[in-house]
Amino acid sequence: MNRFIKHWLKGGSHRLEVLRVVVFDFFIDRLFDGLNARNSDEKMVVLSHYQLAFNGFFEVVRSDGITAGFTFFNGYFWFVVWPKDAENVLYLDSF
């Protein structure tokens, strides 16, 4: 996950909106190695007819000002890219 976040920060996967990965074994201390991540407040992801509140997640900022949040929730690693004009909400038609 650390490698992917660094890839995204360098401009990779620029069209990505949401990444959800099943996580079995994970070492949290390795996740933050070399990342300038900060704790962030609540934001919302709307997936079709389902709303997912992001609470107590971490956020990184790409050089173009786009931010992404990541957290672990119910056995998944979630990585969500926040649009600049969405008022802390990401709307997705399908997922």
Backbone as CSV, one residue per row, in Angstrom:
resi,resn,N_x,N_y,N_z,CA_x,CA_y,CA_z,C_x,C_y,C_z
1,MET,0.812,-1.177,0.000,0.000,0.000,0.000,0.869,1.260,0.000
2,ASN,1.960,1.219,0.725,2.881,2.351,0.767,3.403,2.668,-0.630
3,ARG,3.777,1.656,-1.354,4.317,1.851,-2.702,3.257,2.450,-3.624
4,PHE,2.021,1.985,-3.498,0.952,2.531,-4.329,0.715,4.008,-4.008
5,ILE,0.665,4.351,-2.727,0.437,5.750,-2.348,1.551,6.638,-2.901
6,LYS,2.783,6.188,-2.823,3.902,6.958,-3.386,3.768,7.087,-4.902
7,HIS,3.314,6.021,-5.568,3.065,6.048,-7.015,2.020,7.122,-7.341
8,TRP,0.925,7.145,-6.587,-0.129,8.131,-6.807,0.398,9.547,-6.560
9,LEU,1.176,9.726,-5.511,1.723,11.047,-5.199,2.625,11.581,-6.307
10,LYS,3.254,10.687,-7.060,4.123,11.096,-8.171,3.343,11.302,-9.466
11,GLY,2.003,11.208,-9.415,1.172,11.451,-10.594,0.637,10.199,-11.249
12,GLY,0.950,9.042,-10.719,0.447,7.795,-11.284,-1.028,7.601,-10.974
13,SER,-1.673,6.796,-11.794,-3.104,6.483,-11.619,-3.930,7.756,-11.457
14,HIS,-3.702,8.718,-12.329,-4.308,10.040,-12.194,-5.828,10.053,-12.363
15,ARG,-6.413,8.999,-12.944,-7.868,8.942,-13.114,-8.557,8.176,-11.986
16,LEU,-7.791,7.657,-11.068,-8.336,6.868,-9.967,-9.225,7.713,-9.067
17,GLU,-10.365,7.134,-8.671,-11.244,7.782,-7.700,-11.272,7.002,-6.392
18,VAL,-11.387,5.681,-6.477,-11.446,4.830,-5.285,-10.677,3.547,-5.537
19,LEU,-9.923,3.129,-4.541,-9.252,1.828,-4.559,-9.634,1.119,-3.269
20,ARG,-10.131,-0.104,-3.404,-10.478,-0.918,-2.232,-9.772,-2.255,-2.376
21,VAL,-8.974,-2.617,-1.373,-8.167,-3.832,-1.414,-8.434,-4.638,-0.147
22,VAL,-8.676,-5.945,-0.310,-8.829,-6.830,0.847,-7.479,-6.954,1.532
23,VAL,-7.469,-6.822,2.856,-6.235,-6.881,3.630,-6.351,-8.001,4.660
24,PHE,-5.382,-8.919,4.629,-5.351,-10.005,5.606,-4.329,-9.711,6.697
25,ASP,-3.079,-9.627,6.325,-2.001,-9.298,7.260,-1.401,-7.968,6.838
26,PHE,-1.235,-7.093,7.798,-0.739,-5.775,7.446,0.066,-5.204,8.602
27,PHE,1.156,-4.532,8.257,2.009,-3.890,9.250,1.850,-2.379,9.110
28,ILE,1.120,-1.782,10.033,0.785,-0.363,9.949,2.016,0.532,9.957
29,ASP,3.079,0.121,10.643,4.275,0.964,10.710,4.937,1.126,9.350
30,ARG,4.792,0.164,8.467,5.375,0.261,7.120,4.563,1.157,6.195
31,LEU,3.296,1.331,6.500,2.429,2.129,5.637,2.904,3.572,5.530
32,PHE,3.351,4.154,6.624,3.680,5.574,6.653,5.133,5.882,6.317
33,ASP,5.931,4.891,6.036,7.350,5.086,5.746,7.530,6.000,4.532
34,GLY,8.097,7.167,4.742,8.369,8.107,3.657,7.172,8.915,3.198
35,LEU,6.050,8.825,3.905,4.855,9.585,3.529,4.660,10.746,4.492
36,ASN,4.197,11.853,3.957,3.841,13.002,4.782,2.321,12.995,4.948
37,ALA,1.818,12.029,5.699,0.374,11.874,5.895,-0.049,12.580,7.169
38,ARG,-1.265,13.088,7.140,-1.803,13.757,8.325,-3.172,13.167,8.658
39,ASN,-3.541,13.240,9.937,-4.891,12.847,10.338,-5.874,13.841,9.760
40,SER,-7.057,13.366,9.414,-8.048,14.263,8.845,-9.421,13.992,9.443
41,ASP,-10.325,14.939,9.225,-11.683,14.848,9.745,-12.578,14.070,8.790
42,GLU,-13.827,14.070,9.111,-14.802,13.293,8.350,-15.018,13.838,6.942
43,LYS,-15.075,12.913,6.007,-15.501,13.190,4.642,-16.457,12.072,4.266
44,MET,-17.101,12.174,3.128,-18.130,11.223,2.758,-17.890,10.701,1.350
45,VAL,-18.118,9.401,1.166,-18.104,8.781,-0.154,-19.509,8.262,-0.408
46,VAL,-20.103,8.638,-1.537,-21.434,8.167,-1.896,-21.277,7.203,-3.062
47,LEU,-21.552,5.921,-2.804,-21.434,4.863,-3.801,-22.834,4.419,-4.201
48,SER,-23.325,4.853,-5.349,-24.686,4.559,-5.811,-25.689,4.904,-4.710
49,HIS,-26.199,3.890,-4.004,-27.195,4.132,-2.955,-26.617,3.889,-1.570
50,TYR,-25.314,3.937,-1.416,-24.661,3.646,-0.148,-23.725,4.789,0.205
51,GLN,-23.763,5.230,1.444,-22.866,6.285,1.897,-21.845,5.708,2.863
52,LEU,-20.596,6.024,2.646,-19.510,5.579,3.512,-18.864,6.814,4.133
53,ALA,-18.987,6.948,5.440,-18.364,8.076,6.137,-16.924,7.718,6.457
54,PHE,-16.012,8.576,6.098,-14.600,8.415,6.435,-14.343,9.196,7.721
55,ASN,-14.054,8.497,8.783,-13.739,9.114,10.075,-12.368,8.639,10.516
56,GLY,-11.561,9.545,11.043,-10.260,9.151,11.560,-9.357,8.512,10.522
57,PHE,-9.278,9.094,9.352,-8.437,8.573,8.282,-7.196,9.439,8.126
58,PHE,-6.333,9.024,7.227,-5.112,9.766,6.941,-5.217,10.345,5.544
59,GLU,-4.560,11.467,5.338,-4.664,12.175,4.077,-3.279,12.577,3.581
60,VAL,-3.107,12.495,2.263,-1.879,12.940,1.605,-2.267,13.929,0.510
61,VAL,-1.339,14.813,0.162,-1.591,15.838,-0.843,-0.571,15.701,-1.955
62,ARG,-1.064,15.600,-3.182,-0.207,15.519,-4.363,0.281,16.918,-4.737
63,SER,1.319,17.019,-5.528,1.921,18.316,-5.875,0.952,19.250,-6.602
64,ASP,-0.099,18.707,-7.248,-1.086,19.545,-7.931,-2.224,19.981,-7.004
65,GLY,-2.112,19.658,-5.710,-3.108,20.077,-4.735,-4.243,19.097,-4.504
66,ILE,-4.319,18.039,-5.286,-5.356,17.017,-5.100,-5.025,16.206,-3.853
67,THR,-6.040,15.946,-3.030,-5.834,15.171,-1.810,-6.487,13.803,-1.928
68,ALA,-5.947,12.869,-1.179,-6.512,11.521,-1.104,-6.476,11.075,0.346
69,GLY,-7.492,10.339,0.732,-7.555,9.798,2.081,-7.438,8.290,2.045
70,PHE,-6.891,7.723,3.115,-6.824,6.263,3.195,-7.066,5.801,4.617
71,THR,-7.680,4.629,4.709,-8.024,4.059,6.002,-8.233,2.562,5.850
72,PHE,-8.384,1.887,6.963,-8.749,0.473,6.989,-10.142,0.383,7.581
73,PHE,-11.026,-0.374,6.916,-12.406,-0.486,7.366,-12.960,-1.845,6.975
74,ASN,-13.395,-2.618,7.957,-14.009,-3.934,7.736,-13.174,-4.852,6.851
75,GLY,-11.878,-4.940,7.112,-11.007,-5.840,6.366,-10.529,-5.323,5.022
76,TYR,-10.790,-4.062,4.735,-10.379,-3.453,3.468,-9.477,-2.250,3.729
77,PHE,-8.549,-2.042,2.808,-7.794,-0.799,2.729,-8.525,0.050,1.700
78,TRP,-8.940,1.239,2.087,-9.622,2.171,1.191,-8.695,3.343,0.888
79,PHE,-8.614,3.707,-0.389,-7.865,4.880,-0.839,-8.832,5.681,-1.702
80,VAL,-9.149,6.902,-1.288,-10.173,7.709,-1.957,-9.582,9.061,-2.339
81,VAL,-9.734,9.439,-3.603,-9.239,10.722,-4.105,-10.386,11.725,-4.043
82,TRP,-10.149,12.844,-3.364,-11.193,13.854,-3.186,-11.128,14.886,-4.306
83,PRO,-12.218,15.089,-5.034,-12.236,16.135,-6.068,-12.105,17.518,-5.430
84,LYS,-11.509,18.453,-6.146,-11.292,19.796,-5.595,-12.601,20.538,-5.326
85,ASP,-13.625,20.276,-6.108,-14.853,21.076,-6.037,-16.034,20.334,-5.411
86,ALA,-15.780,19.308,-4.598,-16.874,18.450,-4.143,-17.274,18.653,-2.686
87,GLU,-16.746,19.654,-2.007,-17.145,19.910,-0.622,-17.005,18.681,0.274
88,ASN,-15.871,18.006,0.185,-15.563,16.847,1.032,-16.445,15.630,0.773
89,VAL,-17.057,15.552,-0.403,-17.885,14.398,-0.764,-17.447,13.901,-2.132
90,LEU,-17.298,12.578,-2.252,-17.000,11.948,-3.536,-18.231,11.171,-3.955
91,TYR,-18.821,11.518,-5.107,-19.998,10.837,-5.625,-19.571,9.877,-6.729
92,LEU,-19.949,8.612,-6.585,-19.650,7.601,-7.591,-20.947,6.932,-8.024
93,ASP,-21.155,6.795,-9.334,-22.360,6.131,-9.834,-22.300,4.630,-9.640
94,SER,-21.111,4.070,-9.754,-20.982,2.617,-9.595,-19.634,2.314,-8.968
95,PHE,-19.573,1.170,-8.349,-18.327,0.742,-7.735,-18.300,-0.757,-7.686
